[in-house]
Amino acid sequence: MKLITLNYDSKTEQVKPKFLKSFNDLPDEIKMDCLIDALYFLENYKLDLHDKMYSENEVVKCQL
């Protein structure tokens, strides 16, 4: 069941979620559980992508 879609706006370079009817029809407790689960998977994906982009052997220099 699809609950949320993500739409990317190339002009603003932002992603915004669209909550589908199937999500809105759920009880609040289930909505919260779904959001927690989604955030968990998104955070793990972000960390994996960060590790891929900035490997341990590569030093990332920050300009102050």
C-alpha positions in Angstrom: 0.0 0.0 0.0 1.4 3.4 -0.9 1.0 6.0 1.8 3.4 8.9 1.0 5.0 10.0 -2.2 8.0 12.4 -2.6 7.9 15.1 -5.2 11.1 16.9 -6.3 10.9 20.5 -7.5 14.0 21.1 -9.6 13.5 24.9 -9.4 13.7 25.0 -5.6 15.8 21.8 -5.3 13.4 20.6 -2.6 11.5 17.5 -1.9 8.1 17.6 -0.4 6.0 14.7 0.8 2.5 14.2 -0.5 0.3 12.3 2.0 -2.0 10.0 0.1 -5.6 9.2 1.0 -4.6 5.8 2.2 -2.3 7.5 4.8 -4.9 10.0 5.8 -7.5 7.3 6.4 -5.3 5.5 9.0 -5.7 6.0 12.7 -3.2 8.5 14.2 -1.3 5.8 16.1 -0.6 3.9 12.8 0.3 7.2 11.0 2.9 7.9 13.7 4.3 4.4 13.5 4.6 4.7 9.7 6.4 8.0 10.0 8.8 6.6 12.6 9.6 3.7 10.4 10.0 5.9 7.3 12.4 8.2 9.1 14.5 5.2 10.3 14.9 3.9 6.8 15.6 7.3 5.3 18.2 8.1 8.0 20.0 4.8 7.3 19.9 5.4 3.6 21.3 8.9 4.2 24.2 7.5 6.3 25.0 4.8 3.7 25.1 7.4 1.0 27.3 9.7 3.1 29.7 6.8 3.6 29.7 6.1 -0.1 30.4 9.8 -1.0 33.0 10.4 1.7 34.9 7.2 2.3 36.9 6.6 5.4 40.1 7.0 3.4 39.2 10.4 2.1 39.7 13.5 4.2 37.0 16.0 3.8 38.3 19.6 4.1 36.0 22.2 5.4 36.5 25.9 4.5 35.8 28.3 7.3 
